[in-house]
Amino acid sequence: MLHELTKLGKLTYFRINVLENIIYGGATSILVRVLCEKTL
């Protein structure tokens, strides 16, 4: 039971981590694009 909970917790944490990476990655790419458009 405890092992299953640990596995579930890791999976949930991993999913949240991936979601954050996608959000931050998207925000960063948008920022970079805006900066590039302003400098060009």
Distance bins in CASP14 RR format, pairs under 12 A and 6 or more apart:
PFRMAT RR
TARGET T0000
AUTHOR 0000-0000-0000
RMODE 2
METHOD distances of the structure
MODEL  1
1 7 0 0 0 0 0 1 0 0 0 0 0
1 8 0 0 0 0 0 1 0 0 0 0 0
2 8 0 0 0 0 0 1 0 0 0 0 0
2 9 0 0 0 0 0 1 0 0 0 0 0
3 9 0 0 0 0 0 1 0 0 0 0 0
3 10 0 0 0 0 0 1 0 0 0 0 0
4 10 0 0 0 0 0 1 0 0 0 0 0
4 11 0 0 0 0 0 1 0 0 0 0 0
5 11 0 0 0 0 0 1 0 0 0 0 0
5 12 0 0 0 0 0 1 0 0 0 0 0
6 12 0 0 0 0 0 1 0 0 0 0 0
6 13 0 0 0 0 0 1 0 0 0 0 0
7 13 0 0 0 0 0 1 0 0 0 0 0
7 14 0 0 0 0 0 1 0 0 0 0 0
8 14 0 0 0 0 0 1 0 0 0 0 0
8 15 0 0 0 0 0 1 0 0 0 0 0
9 15 0 0 0 0 1 0 0 0 0 0 0
9 16 0 0 0 0 1 0 0 0 0 0 0
9 17 0 0 0 0 0 1 0 0 0 0 0
10 16 0 0 0 0 0 1 0 0 0 0 0
10 17 0 0 0 0 0 1 0 0 0 0 0
11 17 0 0 0 0 0 1 0 0 0 0 0
11 18 0 0 0 0 0 1 0 0 0 0 0
12 18 0 0 0 0 0 1 0 0 0 0 0
12 19 0 0 0 0 0 1 0 0 0 0 0
13 19 0 0 0 0 0 1 0 0 0 0 0
13 20 0 0 0 0 0 1 0 0 0 0 0
14 20 0 0 0 0 0 1 0 0 0 0 0
14 21 0 0 0 0 0 1 0 0 0 0 0
15 21 0 0 0 0 0 1 0 0 0 0 0
15 22 0 0 0 0 0 1 0 0 0 0 0
16 22 0 0 0 0 0 1 0 0 0 0 0
16 23 0 0 0 0 0 1 0 0 0 0 0
17 23 0 0 0 0 0 1 0 0 0 0 0
17 24 0 0 0 0 0 1 0 0 0 0 0
18 24 0 0 0 0 0 1 0 0 0 0 0
18 25 0 0 0 0 0 1 0 0 0 0 0
19 25 0 0 0 0 0 1 0 0 0 0 0
19 26 0 0 0 0 0 1 0 0 0 0 0
20 26 0 0 0 0 0 1 0 0 0 0 0
20 27 0 0 0 0 0 1 0 0 0 0 0
20 28 0 0 0 0 0 1 0 0 0 0 0
21 27 0 0 0 0 0 1 0 0 0 0 0
21 28 0 0 0 0 0 1 0 0 0 0 0
22 28 0 0 0 0 0 1 0 0 0 0 0
22 29 0 0 0 0 0 1 0 0 0 0 0
23 29 0 0 0 0 0 1 0 0 0 0 0
23 30 0 0 0 0 0 1 0 0 0 0 0
24 30 0 0 0 0 0 1 0 0 0 0 0
24 31 0 0 0 0 0 1 0 0 0 0 0
25 31 0 0 0 0 1 0 0 0 0 0 0
25 32 0 0 0 0 1 0 0 0 0 0 0
25 33 0 0 0 0 0 1 0 0 0 0 0
26 32 0 0 0 0 1 0 0 0 0 0 0
26 33 0 0 0 0 1 0 0 0 0 0 0
26 34 0 0 0 0 0 1 0 0 0 0 0
27 33 0 0 0 0 0 1 0 0 0 0 0
27 34 0 0 0 0 0 1 0 0 0 0 0
28 34 0 0 0 0 0 1 0 0 0 0 0
28 35 0 0 0 0 0 1 0 0 0 0 0
29 35 0 0 0 0 0 1 0 0 0 0 0
29 36 0 0 0 0 0 1 0 0 0 0 0
30 36 0 0 0 0 0 1 0 0 0 0 0
30 37 0 0 0 0 0 1 0 0 0 0 0
31 37 0 0 0 0 0 1 0 0 0 0 0
31 38 0 0 0 0 0 1 0 0 0 0 0
32 38 0 0 0 0 0 1 0 0 0 0 0
32 39 0 0 0 0 0 1 0 0 0 0 0
33 39 0 0 0 0 0 1 0 0 0 0 0
33 40 0 0 0 0 0 1 0 0 0 0 0
34 40 0 0 0 0 0 1 0 0 0 0 0
END
